[in-house]
């Protein structure tokens, strides 16, 4: 793809510079053979014929594709491709120049009013207008309005030429009223204009997302008091997160990538694609923030929202019983993790940038058709993220019944157990469909309020009436209830099976838009991503020489994987991963999802503990070739020792099969998702392995290591998801663990 080639071109230039070579001949140019010769209009030829876009066309000819290109963007838009262009009219560009004059950036609202600085400001502004207006879909796709994100504040899958993702906001009365990035209204008339290399949408304002970091914008929010996030901005900075929230990009990685010090991995054994390294290593953050309205209700006697201080919030929190572990001696030290305010604030922050459409990943959950964009969600889908500060789990959840995304929602599900078992609900056809029952778990211990288990809705900016500004390195999501990791929240998490997709374990997957890679999944395209052994790209993984670490998105493939994707590790591998925390002290099983449907699976020794440099071996090596019914070897199948059997109508018999499998450390796959035909529970080659059964504590770092024990560098390690399951769930005498 163009972006990938672009960065390799930059690397070529830097290497030539280091070697003393000339730069001529290594510039990026549009391949003339890719120009259209048909009689239909290209994006460029159409725009050239419309006088209301004349200023924009001039800019297209003035702006190069990159700093290392002899070709301009106009030439790009006359070539083959799939371009989506949000084209500002001449009036829209003039309005933008007016705004620049008001801000003091230019002297006059015209192209002659730019400062005499060698053209730097002029060049920068021209690029802002052009690069932010174009999404280059490469060989994959362009966007018609029917392809736009359906939910407010949801982002397009593909970033624009400025490497920023644009969002969509729809009118509350008329859903055809669309604003790009909340600032540029889409023309009701001039949209979905067809060109043979893309689609054109007229906008009445220039799209110019801010290049400010979260830290920069929060400081402004505190000063003006009009964003709707004044108090939360104060709290974040008071707790010492300002420097953290400045981070945007790992410049060391940029240099290593561009100079070729880190290289793509060889072609994957079975996937048949090169393991492409990510072009960037960006840092990102997601903040779930109580709006100022919440604080106004808590402090009704304060007239000006700017007068609510971190000390006032701390004093309020100290009147509750939500933070028993907070150190009262450190009540003045907001930057300390033992401080009560710090524990409250950091639970709102995730160390990754997660787009709204990725907060909960819907793919193949039972009853859901991901290829049908109008399909309603079905069974609940949740994921668990580790927050900043003291490591704690935050549950993000969505189902058909929830009608939106929620934090820490704990409904009673029709899971075939307890109240919804055959004995208790013999006439209820839905007793085991895993949908919400309409009831919620009872509160246990301290909670914010009696409705805490209904969860906290993650609102859009328009729903909450707050700022919809674009950050360079993160996202704010408004909430209207206090988000606290109470005793009740911790106990509810402990009393359920905690399933975490492998991609969720690594914040870099979200911040760098690697998870899923749906937009780039077409025949012949390269979707296989990889991570080098000689640089720690994934902060939670340490690899040793001989390890080849691949990520396969699995989109539009009938793989039996949770959320479709998987990690493969090939070679004589050895790598150590940091695990998420457990919610409360207790005895837990750590489980590992395995699909054995290939002869390439390997065998590894598992190590686990708290000292990552001295992890003891756990049990016998894990043989990833063993499935439910067969042991899959090269050219040979033989009966398995696992004892897998298909489910019957006799649930007592099914439970006996489960017990027998558990006795040797195996479980069937979950009923929750399908391979496109049937649930993976019905596929004998999909199992769960019980790797660890130990007492575990919260606020403790646990690590797991996998080391190949086969002398075959082609054998692969498979990783899809992990599960924490407390003894109260898997060994409950009153209600056995469900099949989901």
N, C-alpha and C positions, 0 to 999 in steps of 0.2 A: 504494500500500500504506500501511498505517497508520503505519509508522515514518516513511516519507517525508513523509506529510501532517503528522505530529506535528512534525517539524522545521520545516516551512514555517509551521506555526502559531506556533512559538516565534519564528521570524523576524518574523512579523506583529506579535507582542507587542513585540519589541524595537524595531521600526520605529515603532510607535505611541508607545512611550515616548520615543524620540528626538524625535518630532514633537510631543510634548506631548499626544498624544491619550489618551483613556481606555482602560483595559484591558477594560472591560465589553463583551461581545458578541464577543470574539475567543477565547473559551475553547473547548476541545475537548469535544464532547458526543457521546454515542452517538445515532445516528440511530434514532429510535423506529420508523421504517418498516422497519428491518432486523430487528425482533424477530420471532421465530418465533410462528406462531399454530397450529402443528400440535399434536397431542396427545402426541407423543413427548417424551422428556426432553431438555432442554438440559443442558450441563455443570453450570450453576448449579442448576437444579431438581433434578437427581439428587443433588448434594452436599447440598442443603438437607434431603433426606429421610434422610440417614445420620447418626445421632447421633455416630459416631466421627470425623466431620469437622467438628463444630460449631465448634471453635476456628478452623479454617481458613476456614470460611464467614464467621465474624465478621471475620477479617482481610481477606477479599475485599471486604467492605462498607466497611472502614475505609481501605483503600489506594486512592488515586486512580490513574487511568491514567497521569497525568503531573502535573508541577507546574502545568501550565497547563490542567487539565481539571476540569470540574465533575462528571464521571462517575467512578464507581469501577470496580474490576476486576470486581466481581460483575455489574455491568450489562454489561460487556464479554462475560462468559461466558454471558450470556443472549441475545446477539445472534448474527447469522449469522457464520460463520467456520469455520476449521479449527484448533481449539485442541488441544494436547497438554498435559495437566495431570498432573504428578507430585505427587499430593496427600498431604501428610503427615497422619498420624492425630493425634488429640489427644495420645496418648502420645509420638509423635515430636516434637511441638512442645514438650512438657514436658521431654524429654531435651535439647532445644536450649537451653531456658531454664536448665536445670541447668548446661550447659557455659558459658553466659554468666556465671553466678554464680561458677563456679570460676575464670574468667578475670578476675573483678573488674569486669566491664562493668556488671553490675546488682547491686543489694544483696541481692535475694532472688529465688529461682527462681519468680517469678510476674509477672503483668502489673502488679502493684502495686509491684514491686521496682525499677522503673526510676528513675534519678536525676532530680532536679528541675532539668532543664535546658531548660525550655520545650518539652518533648516531642521534642527532636531525636533522642535515642537511641531512644526508643520508635518514632518514625516510621521511623528508619533500619532497625531490626530487623524491623518489620512488612513493610517493602518487600523486605528480603532474603528473607524467607520466601515472599512472594507472587511477586515478579518472577522469582526463580530457578526457580519451580515451573512456569512456563507458557511454552510455545513457541507463539507466535501465527503460524500458517502462512498468515494472510491468506486469499486466494482460492485457495491452492495445495494444501496438504496438511496432514494430521495424521499422527502416527506410531503405528501399532500395533507390537507387539513384532516382528512379521515384517519391519517396515520399519527396525528399529533397526540401527545399524552392526554389521557381522559380526565385525570384528577388535577385540580389546581395545585400549583407549585411543583408538579411532577416535571422531570427533565427529559429532553430528547436523549435517546440512547447514544448518539454520536456527538462529540464535541465540535465546536466550530473551528475555523482556521486560527482563532486565537487560543485554542486549546481550552475553551470554557464551554460548559454545558448550559444551554439555554432552557428556561422553564416556560411553562404556559399557565396563564390565568384566564379563566372563562368568566363571562358576565353571569351574575346571579339570576337575572331575568331571562336573558337570551344567551344560550350556550354557544351560539355562533359568533358572539362578540368575544374576540380573542386578543389577549395582550401577550406579546413575547417579552419574557423577563419582567413582566409586570409594568413595563414602561413604554412599549411600542405597540400601539393598536394596529391590528391587521385590517386592511381594507376589506369591507364587506363585498365590494365589487371586484377588485383586482387581486384575486387570490387563486391559487391552483392553476396558474397560467402554464400551459404545457410547452415545454421545449424538448428537443430530442435528447438532451443531456441533463434534464433536470426539471424542477418546478420553481416558479417565481411567485412570491407573495409580496405585495406592496405593503409597506408600513409607514405610519404617519409620524414616526419619531426614530431617531438614530438609536440603535441598540449599543449601549456603552456600559457594560457591567464594570463595577468598581474594581480597581486593582488593589484596594485596601485589604489588609488582613483583618481578622476578627478583632484583634487588639486595637487597630486603628479606628475601626468603626465604633467599637464599644466606648472608646474615649469620647467620641463625638456624641454618642447617645447619652452619655452621662451629662454632657454639657447642655444639650438642647432639651432633654426631657420629653421629647415628643415621639419617640420610636415605639413606645409600648413595652420596652425592655429596660427601662432606666435602672430599676433596682437590681435586676439580675446582672446587668453589666457591672454595677458597683461591686456586687458580691464576688463575681469572678475575678476581678482585678484585685480586690482586697485579699483574696486567698492566694495571691501570688501566681495566678495563671497567665498573667499578661505576657511574659516572655515566651511561655509555651505556645500561646495562641498567636504569636508572630510567625511561627515556623511555617514554611511553605514548601521548600524543595531541598533535597539533599544534593548540594552542589558537587560533592565528591563523586556521587554516582553519575552526575551529568558528565563530568570530566572522564571518568573511566569508560562510560558508554560511548562517548563521542570519539575517544581515541582508540577504541577497540581493545582496551585492557581486559574488559569482560566481554566474552563472546557467546553467541548463541550456542545452545546445546545441539548435539547431533540429532539426526532424525529419530523420532520416537519409534521404538521397536514395532509396535502394532498400529499406532495411529498414523504413521507414515508422514509426519510433518516435522520440520525443524522446530526445536524449542526456542522460540523467539523471546529474547529478553525484553522487559518493559523499557520503553524509551525514557521514562522518568521515574523518580522515586519521590513522590510528593507526600507531604504531611497534611493531614486533614483532621477536622474535628466536627463533632455533632453535639449540639447543645439543646436539651429539652428545657425550655425556660418558662417559668411562671410569668404571665404578663403582669403589667403594672396594676391592672384591675384587681388581681388577687391580693396584692400588697395593700391596695387602698382599703379593701375589706378588712384586712388584718389590723390596719392602723387607721381607723376612721377619723381620728382626731388630727391627723397630719394633712394640712391643706395642699401643700405642694409635694408632688411625688419625689422631687429632688431632695426633699428633706428627710426621707427615710434613709437611715444609715445602716451599714453592716453591724454596728454595735446594737442597734435596735432589733435587728433580725436575730442576732445571737442571743440577746436577752429573752426574746420570745421563745426561741428553741429550747432555752434552758428551763422554761416553765413546763415543758412536755417531758415525757418519758421515752422518747424515741431514740435517744442516743446514750444507752447505758455505758458504752465503752469510751465515751468522750472524757478527756482528761481535764478536770476543772481547773487544775493548776496552769493549764495552757490556754485559758479562755481568751487571753489577749493576743495569742500568737496564731493569727488566722492562717498563716502559711503552713502550719504544722498539721500533719495528717490526723493527729489525735485531738485537734481542736474541733469543737462541736460545729462551728460554722463551716469549716473545711469539709467535714464529713457530709454535711448537707449539700454543699455546693458541688463537690466533685462527683457525687452520685448522678448529677445531671449531665455529665460530660463524657463522651466516648472519644477515644483517640483515633478516630477515623471519620472521613467524610462520607456519609451514607445518603444517597439520593432518596427521596420519598418512595419511589417505586422499587427501591432495594431494601427498605427497612424490613419488609417481610417479602420473601421471595416465593412467589407462586409459580409452580411449574407442573408437577405431575401428581399433586395430591388427589386422592380418590374422588372421582366425580367431576374433576375440573379439566377443562379443555384449554390448554394454554394457547392453542392455535386460533381459538375463537375469541376475538377481542371483546365481544359483548357478553361473554360467559360470566355468570355470577360466581363469586367465590363459594367454596363448599365447606369442607371440614376445616377446623382451626389449624392455622400454621403459625408457628412461633419460632423465634430464635433467641439466643441468650448472649448478650454482649458483656464484656468486662469493662467496668467504668474506670475512670481515672481516680487518683487518690488511693485510699484503701481499696484493694481489689474486691469488688462486689458484682453480682450478676444483676443485669437489667433485662427483664423479659419484654420482648416486642412481639405483638400478637395481632392477628386479624382473622376473621371468619365471616361467613355469610351473615350470621346473626349480629355480629358486633357492628356492622355497617361503618367500618373505618378502622384505623390503626390505633391500638391501645398499648399502654405501658402497664405491666404488672396486673394483668387481668386474669382472674382465677374462677372461671365458671364451672359449674357441674356439667360434665359431658355425658351424653348417652353412650357409655363405653361398654355396655354389657356386663357391668359389675355393680355390686351393691344394689341401689335402688332400681337400676336398669338391667338387672340380671333376669334370666328366664323365670326364676322362682318368684321374683317380686313384680315383674311386668310381663306376664305371659301373653297378654293381648296387644302389647305395644309393638307394632311393626318396626318402630324406629328405636327400639331399645338398645341397638348396637350399631348405630350409624355414625357415632362420634360427633354429632352436632351438639350445639349448646342446648341445654334443657330449659333455659329460662331462669334457672336457679344459680346461686353462687355459693362458693364454699363459705362455711361459717368463719367468723373472725377468730383468730387464735392469738392471744396476747395483745400487746399494745398496737394500736393502729391510728392512722390520722383521723378516720371517721368510720361510721358503721357501714358505709358503702365502699370501703377501700378495695374490696375484691372485685368490684365492677371495673376497676382499672381507671386509667387516666387517658382521655382521648388526645391523640396527637392532631392538633388542628392545622389548618392552612392559615396563612397570613391574613387572607381576606375574611375567613371565619372569625378570627380573633381580633381583627381590626388593628393589626400591628404592622411595623415596617416590613417590607418585602425586599430589602436590599440584598445585593449579591456580594458575597465575600469571595476573596481570592482563595481562601483555604478552609472554608467550612460552611456549615448550615445551622440556622436557628429554627427550632420547631416550637411554636407556642403551645402551652398547656395552661389549664385554668384550675388546677388543683395542686396542692403541695405534693411534690414527688419526694418520698422518704423511704429509705430501706428500713422499714419498721420490723419489729419482732414478728408481726403477722406476715409480712412479705417474705421474710426469710423462711418462716415455717411452711408457708404455702409452696415455696419452691422446693424445699426439702421433701414435701409430701407429694411430689409429682416426679415423673421421669423427666430428666433434663437432657434433651437431645440438641446437640450443637453441630451444625454443619462445619466441615473442616475449613471451608473458606472463611468462616466467621472467626476462626482462631487467629487469623492474620490480618491486622488492621490495614496493611498495605494493599490487600486485595480490593478493599472498598475505596480507599483514598486514591488509588491509581486506576480505577475503573476496569479492573481485571476480572471481577467476579461475573461469570455468565458469558460475557462477550457476545451477547445475542446479536448485536448489530453486524458483526463481522462473520457470521456463520453462514457461508454459502459454499457451494461446491467449488473446490479448487482453491479456496482461500486458506490462509494460514491462521489457525485458531489456537494452536498449541503454544502455551506460554511456559517459560522456564526461569529458574533462578540459579545464579552462579554459586559455585562452591568457594570461590576466592573473594567474595564480598557478601556480607550479611545483609541481603536485601530485605528478607523477612525477619523482623526483630525478634520474633518468638521461635526462630529455628536456627540452630547451629549445626553446620554440616562438616564432615571430614572428607578428605580427598577420596575420590572414587564415587562420590554421590552425585547422581544426576536427578534433579528435582523438577518434575514437570507438572503443569496444571492443564487439565483438559475440561473445557466448559461443557461439552456434552449437549449443547442446545440442538433441538430437532433430531436427536438420536434416541433410540429406544433403550437407553441404558437403565439399569435397575438402581439408579443412584438417587439419594436424597437431593432434591433440587437439581438433579441432572448432572452435576459436575463431579469431578474426582481429581485427586492428586495421584500421580504415579512417580515412584522413585526407583531408578534403575541403576545397575552397577553393583559394585561391592560396597554398598552404601552403609553409612553410619551417621545418624543425625539425632539430635536431641531437641525436643519441643517443650516449651513452657505451657502448662495446662491452665484452663480457667479455674477460678476459686470455687469451693463448695459454699453453699449458703449458710449452713450451720454445722456445728460439730456433730459427728455421728459416724455410723458405719456405712460405707458406700461401695457399690460396684462401679468400676470404670469399664465400660464396654466399648467395643470397636466394631463398626460395620464393615463387612467384607462381602465382595462379590467375586466368585471363583470361576466365572465362565470363560476362562482362557488358559491355555497351556503355559503362558508366560509368567504366571504368578510364582513367587519365590517362597522363602522361608527365613524367618528372622528371630533373633533373641530379643526379648523385651526387658527393659530395665526401668525402674520407677523409684522415685523418692524425692527428697527435698534438697539434696546437695547435687546440683547438676554435674559436678565434676567427679562425683563418686556415687553413682547410682547402682544399687545392687540388682542382680539379675532376678527376674520374677518368673518362676515356673520353667517349663520346658519350652523350646522354641515354638513360635507360632507358625504353623504350616498354612500358608495362604492358598495352597492348592486343594485343601480339603473343603468340599462343599457339603450339602445336606445329604445327598444320596450317593454321590460318587466322589472318588478321589481322582482328580483330573491330572493325568500325566501325559507325556508325549506319546501319542498313539496307543494309549492303554487306559481303560477304565476298570475299576474294581470296587466292590462294595465298600461303603463308608462305615466308619465306626460311630458316626454322629447320631444315627437313629432318627433322622428326619422322616416324618410321615405327613401326608396331606391331612388338612383339617377335615373332620367329619361333623355330622350333626350332633354328635355326643360330646358336649363340652367337657364333661368329666374325663372322657378319654383323651381329648385334646390337651387337657391340663396335665395328664399323666405323661404324655409325650414330651411336654414342655419340661417337666421335672426331670425326666431321664436325660434330655439334652443338657439341661443345666448342670447336672451332676458331673458332666465332663467338660463344662465350660462353654457350651454352645447354646444359642437361642435362634429361633426362626427370625426371619426378617419381619419388619413391621407391616401392619395392614394399611398404613397411612397413605402410601403412594403406590403407583403402578408403573409398569414398564411400557405403558401404552395399551396394554391388553388386560392384564390381571394384576392384582396386588403382588408386591414382591414377597409377601408372606407365602404365596403359592409357588414361588420359584425356589427349587431345592438348592440352587447354587448361591442363594443370598442368605447369609447368616449373620449373627452377632456373636462376637467372642467376648467372654468375661475375662478381661485381662488382669484386673486388680480387684481384690475384695479386702478393704482395709478401713480402719478408723482414720478419719480425716478431719481437719480443723479449718475454719475460715481464717482469712488474713494470713494464709500460709501459701508459699509458692511451691507447687508440685511440678515435677518434670518427668517426661517419659522419653526413653531412648529406644530406637530400633536399629539393630545391626544385622546385616545379612550374614547367614551362616552357610550359604551355598557358594561354591567356587565357580560361579557362573555370572558374569557381568551383564548378561542379557535378561536375567530374571528380575521381576519387578515387584515392588511393594505397592499395595493399593490402600488408599485412604479416602473415606467418604464422609463419615461423621463419627462422633463419640457420644456416649451417654453416661451421665451420672445417675445412679439410681440408689436411693437410700434403702436401708433394711426395712424401714417402715412401709415401703412400697412393694418391694419384691418378696418380702416375707411377712406380709400382713395376714394374720389368721382370719380376719373378718372379710377382707376384700382382696382377692389375689390380683396381681398386676394384669392389666388388660392387654389385648393383642395389638394395640395400635402403636 
